[in-house]
Amino acid sequence: MARQNNYYRVHSSENLTAGTGSGTTRSGGCPDQVTKVRIATTSSTSNTFVKIGPGADPTATTANGVLIPAGESSIFTVVKDDEIASITNTGSATVNITWLQG
């Protein structure tokens, strides 16, 4: 049975302020040699929806985005120059984007 290594080296991190008004709040592009991203929201009341690239200028909506439940995090596979857009269903949230190597 193969085992997956769930330990990654942190490359860099940035915060986005997401709200209900626009899904064009975006991260910078995915750095070289980064293969994963951890996306977490600090809000305990607002669900966040994210859209990952490909490439530049994704736009997140509550209909096309991937749900990150309030106060939780998820890890996704990314490629160089992918950007992450976010929006909330109510209120606002700080969305932490952590680019990971490994």
Backbone as numpy.savetxt, mean C-alpha at the origin, in Angstrom:
# Nx Ny Nz CAx CAy CAz Cx Cy Cz
8.09 -30.68 2.04 7.25 -29.51 2.04 8.14 -28.26 2.04
7.88 -27.36 1.12 8.65 -26.12 1.04 8.14 -25.13 2.09
9.07 -24.37 2.63 8.70 -23.35 3.61 8.99 -21.98 3.03
8.14 -21.04 3.35 8.32 -19.67 2.88 8.96 -18.84 3.98
9.99 -18.07 3.61 10.63 -17.17 4.54 9.85 -15.86 4.57
9.25 -15.55 5.68 8.45 -14.33 5.80 9.22 -13.18 6.44
10.53 -13.20 6.31 11.35 -12.13 6.88 11.98 -11.34 5.75
11.83 -10.05 5.82 12.30 -9.17 4.76 13.15 -8.06 5.36
14.02 -7.51 4.55 14.81 -6.35 4.94 14.05 -5.10 4.53
13.96 -4.14 5.44 13.27 -2.88 5.14 14.18 -2.02 4.26
13.68 -1.64 3.11 14.42 -0.74 2.21 14.13 0.71 2.59
12.86 1.08 2.65 12.44 2.43 3.00 10.96 2.43 3.32
10.48 3.56 3.82 9.09 3.66 4.23 8.59 5.08 3.97
7.30 5.20 3.74 6.68 6.51 3.56 5.23 6.45 4.02
4.67 7.60 4.37 3.28 7.68 4.81 2.45 8.47 3.81
1.22 8.02 3.58 0.25 8.73 2.77 -0.91 9.13 3.68
-1.54 10.24 3.38 -2.78 10.60 4.06 -3.91 10.36 3.09
-4.72 9.35 3.37 -5.82 8.98 2.48 -7.13 9.51 3.04
-8.00 9.92 2.14 -9.33 10.39 2.51 -10.35 9.89 1.52
-11.58 10.35 1.64 -12.66 9.89 0.78 -12.75 10.66 -0.53
-12.08 11.80 -0.63 -12.26 12.69 -1.76 -11.60 12.27 -3.05
-10.46 11.58 -2.97 -9.72 11.26 -4.19 -8.90 10.01 -3.98
-8.83 9.18 -4.99 -8.02 7.97 -4.94 -6.68 8.16 -5.61
-6.26 9.43 -5.74 -5.00 9.70 -6.40 -3.88 10.07 -5.43
-4.11 9.85 -4.13 -3.03 10.00 -3.16 -2.10 8.82 -3.40
-0.86 9.12 -3.87 0.02 8.04 -4.32 1.38 8.07 -3.63
1.96 6.87 -3.56 3.32 6.73 -3.07 4.29 7.10 -4.17
5.56 7.16 -3.81 6.60 7.24 -4.82 6.70 5.89 -5.53
7.52 5.81 -6.54 7.68 4.56 -7.28 8.44 3.51 -6.49
8.15 2.27 -6.74 8.83 1.15 -6.09 10.32 1.21 -6.43
11.19 1.18 -5.41 12.63 1.26 -5.65 13.20 0.01 -6.31
14.41 0.16 -6.88 15.14 -0.99 -7.43 15.33 -2.06 -6.36
15.32 -3.30 -6.76 15.60 -4.47 -5.93 14.59 -4.68 -4.81
13.44 -4.05 -4.89 12.36 -4.29 -3.94 11.35 -5.20 -4.59
10.92 -6.23 -3.88 9.98 -7.21 -4.44 8.66 -7.28 -3.68
8.63 -6.72 -2.48 7.41 -6.76 -1.66 7.14 -5.39 -1.06
5.89 -5.16 -0.73 5.51 -3.95 -0.01 4.53 -4.34 1.09
4.73 -3.75 2.26 3.79 -3.92 3.37 2.99 -2.63 3.45
1.67 -2.77 3.42 0.78 -1.62 3.48 -0.04 -1.76 4.76
0.04 -0.73 5.60 -0.68 -0.75 6.88 -1.44 0.56 7.05
-2.55 0.49 7.75 -3.32 1.70 8.05 -3.39 1.89 9.55
-3.25 3.13 9.99 -3.26 3.41 11.41 -4.65 3.74 11.94
-5.60 3.92 11.03 -6.95 4.26 11.47 -7.62 3.05 12.11
-8.32 3.27 13.19 -9.06 2.18 13.82 -10.52 2.16 13.36
-10.91 3.15 12.53 -12.30 3.24 12.12 -12.52 3.28 10.61
-11.51 3.65 9.84 -11.69 3.79 8.38 -11.02 2.66 7.63
-11.79 1.94 6.81 -11.18 0.97 5.92 -10.48 1.71 4.80
-9.35 1.18 4.36 -8.58 1.77 3.28 -8.60 0.82 2.10
-8.68 1.39 0.90 -8.62 0.62 -0.33 -7.40 1.08 -1.10
-6.59 0.15 -1.60 -5.38 0.50 -2.32 -5.37 -0.12 -3.71
-4.69 0.55 -4.60 -4.47 0.03 -5.95 -2.97 0.15 -6.20
-2.36 -0.94 -6.66 -0.93 -0.98 -6.93 -0.73 -0.98 -8.43
0.15 -0.05 -8.93 0.52 0.05 -10.35 -0.36 -0.80 -11.25
0.12 -1.39 -12.27 1.51 -1.37 -12.71 1.91 0.00 -13.22
3.14 0.31 -12.96 3.67 1.58 -13.43 3.14 2.74 -12.62
3.19 3.90 -13.21 2.84 5.14 -12.51 1.34 5.44 -12.62
0.89 6.26 -11.70 -0.43 6.88 -11.71 -1.63 5.94 -11.57
-1.61 4.97 -10.65 -2.83 4.22 -10.39 -3.83 5.11 -9.64
-5.11 4.81 -9.75 -6.14 5.52 -9.01 -6.97 4.48 -8.25
-7.05 4.63 -6.94 -7.81 3.70 -6.11 -9.25 4.18 -5.98
-10.17 3.25 -5.98 -11.57 3.51 -5.65 -12.01 2.44 -4.67
-13.14 2.66 -4.03 -13.66 1.63 -3.13 -14.17 0.43 -3.93
-14.40 0.61 -5.22 -14.88 -0.50 -6.07 -13.73 -1.31 -6.67
-12.59 -0.66 -7.01 -11.51 -1.39 -7.67 -10.31 -1.64 -6.77
-10.31 -1.08 -5.56 -9.16 -1.22 -4.68 -9.21 -2.48 -3.85
-8.04 -2.85 -3.34 -7.93 -3.99 -2.43 -8.14 -3.47 -1.02
-9.01 -4.11 -0.27 -9.35 -3.67 1.08 -8.23 -3.97 2.07
-7.83 -2.93 2.80 -6.97 -3.08 3.97 -7.85 -2.67 5.15
-8.34 -3.63 5.93 -9.25 -3.29 7.02 -8.60 -2.35 8.02
-9.41 -1.54 8.68 -8.94 -0.56 9.66 -7.98 -1.20 10.65
-6.80 -0.59 10.81 -5.82 -1.06 11.78 -5.05 -2.30 11.40
-5.14 -2.75 10.16 -4.46 -3.98 9.75 -3.43 -3.70 8.66
-2.70 -4.76 8.26 -1.69 -4.63 7.21 -1.70 -5.85 6.32
-1.12 -5.69 5.12 -0.98 -6.79 4.16 0.33 -6.60 3.40
0.87 -7.70 2.89 2.09 -7.68 2.10 1.74 -8.10 0.68
2.28 -7.34 -0.31 2.01 -7.59 -1.72 3.31 -7.64 -2.50
3.29 -8.33 -3.63 4.42 -8.36 -4.56 4.35 -7.14 -5.46
5.49 -6.51 -5.69 5.58 -5.32 -6.54 6.78 -5.43 -7.47
6.80 -4.57 -8.47 7.94 -4.46 -9.38 8.39 -3.01 -9.44
9.60 -2.80 -9.93 10.18 -1.46 -10.01 9.20 -0.47 -10.63
9.11 0.70 -10.05 8.30 1.83 -10.48 6.80 1.69 -10.19
6.32 0.57 -9.64 4.92 0.52 -9.22 4.67 1.61 -8.20
3.50 2.21 -8.26 3.07 3.18 -7.26 1.83 2.63 -6.57
1.54 3.14 -5.39 0.38 2.69 -4.63 -0.52 3.89 -4.38
-1.79 3.75 -4.74 -2.79 4.79 -4.51 -3.72 4.30 -3.41
-4.28 5.25 -2.65 -5.17 4.85 -1.57 -6.35 5.81 -1.42
-7.43 5.27 -0.85 -8.64 6.02 -0.57 -9.32 5.34 0.62
-10.13 6.08 1.36 -10.87 5.48 2.48 -12.37 5.49 2.18
-13.09 4.65 2.91 -14.55 4.64 2.74 -15.22 5.70 3.62
-14.60 6.07 4.74 -15.08 7.14 5.61 -13.88 7.79 6.29
-13.99 9.06 6.58 -12.93 9.74 7.32 -11.60 9.74 6.59
-10.53 9.74 7.37 -9.20 9.72 6.78 -8.33 8.72 7.54
-7.21 8.36 6.92 -6.30 7.40 7.53 -4.89 7.69 7.07
-3.93 7.39 7.93 -2.54 7.40 7.53 -2.23 5.99 7.03
-1.69 5.93 5.82 -1.35 4.64 5.21 0.16 4.56 5.15
0.73 3.57 5.83 2.18 3.40 5.85 2.57 2.41 4.75
3.48 2.85 3.88 4.00 2.04 2.78 5.43 1.67 3.15
5.73 0.40 3.32 7.07 -0.05 3.65 7.58 -0.95 2.52
8.60 -0.48 1.83 9.20 -1.23 0.72 10.17 -2.24 1.30
10.03 -3.52 0.88 10.79 -4.62 1.48 11.64 -5.35 0.43
12.81 -5.79 0.86 13.69 -6.62 0.03 13.72 -8.02 0.63
13.78 -9.02 -0.25 13.95 -10.37 0.25 12.91 -11.33 -0.20
